[in-house]
């Protein structure tokens, strides 16, 4: 979940991806999980899927 905190996106080009991370964190919070608890297998799977999707955007180039 540290990936979400490490993203600097002032133009919000990665908004849809960041939103999915924030929704996951929100779901975990609603479940009553604290920061030091281990995730259940389903939540681990969701994290890995989001990480895989995020890694597809290795480099984003924008011409000036």
C-alpha positions as a printed NumPy array, in Angstrom:
array([[  0.   ,   0.   ,   0.   ],
       [  3.022,   2.244,   0.182],
       [  2.835,   2.566,  -3.6  ],
       [ -0.136,   4.898,  -3.315],
       [  1.757,   7.239,  -0.988],
       [  4.824,   7.263,  -3.252],
       [  3.029,   8.537,  -6.363],
       [  3.586,  12.146,  -7.345],
       [  1.07 ,  13.054, -10.027],
       [  0.354,  16.809, -10.039],
       [ -1.417,  16.637, -13.413],
       [ -3.533,  13.678, -12.246],
       [ -2.652,  11.621, -15.312],
       [ -2.716,   8.494, -13.18 ],
       [ -5.988,   9.404, -11.474],
       [ -7.898,   6.224, -12.392],
       [ -5.094,   4.014, -11.079],
       [ -4.607,   6.037,  -7.917],
       [ -8.36 ,   5.964,  -7.311],
       [ -8.402,   2.158,  -7.32 ],
       [ -5.649,   2.137,  -4.661],
       [ -7.579,   4.64 ,  -2.563],
       [-10.748,   2.568,  -2.868],
       [ -8.845,  -0.51 ,  -1.714],
       [ -7.511,   1.379,   1.303],
       [-11.031,   2.629,   2.029],
       [-12.415,  -0.924,   1.865],
       [ -9.73 ,  -2.13 ,   4.276],
       [-10.532,   0.725,   6.638],
       [-14.259,  -0.141,   6.527],
       [-13.357,  -3.733,   7.42 ],
       [-11.747,  -2.377,  10.576],
       [ -8.187,  -3.278,   9.63 ],
       [ -5.318,  -1.387,  11.193],
       [ -1.994,  -0.548,   9.534],
       [ -0.059,  -3.35 ,  11.213],
       [ -2.491,  -6.203,  10.525],
       [ -1.764,  -8.823,   7.912],
       [ -4.044,  -8.827,   4.889],
       [ -6.386, -11.675,   4.076],
       [ -5.647, -13.666,   0.878],
       [ -8.419, -11.855,  -1.042],
       [ -6.981,  -8.44 ,  -0.191],
       [ -3.474,  -9.609,  -1.077],
       [ -4.808, -10.732,  -4.464],
       [ -6.407,  -7.305,  -5.023],
       [ -3.144,  -5.563,  -4.111],
       [ -1.148,  -7.733,  -6.49 ],
       [ -3.624,  -7.103,  -9.318],
       [ -3.426,  -3.348,  -8.767],
       [  0.357,  -3.469,  -8.59 ],
       [  0.457,  -5.414, -11.855],
       [ -1.79 ,  -2.837, -13.538],
       [  0.311,   0.006, -12.157],
       [  3.559,  -1.575, -13.378],
       [  2.244,  -1.526, -16.947],
       [  2.787,   2.233, -16.815],
       [  6.548,   1.97 , -16.366],
       [  7.289,   5.215, -18.173],
       [  4.879,   7.894, -19.245],
       [  6.272,  10.431, -21.646],
       [  4.608,  13.684, -22.595],
       [  6.109,  15.756, -25.399],
       [  6.435,  19.452, -24.687]])
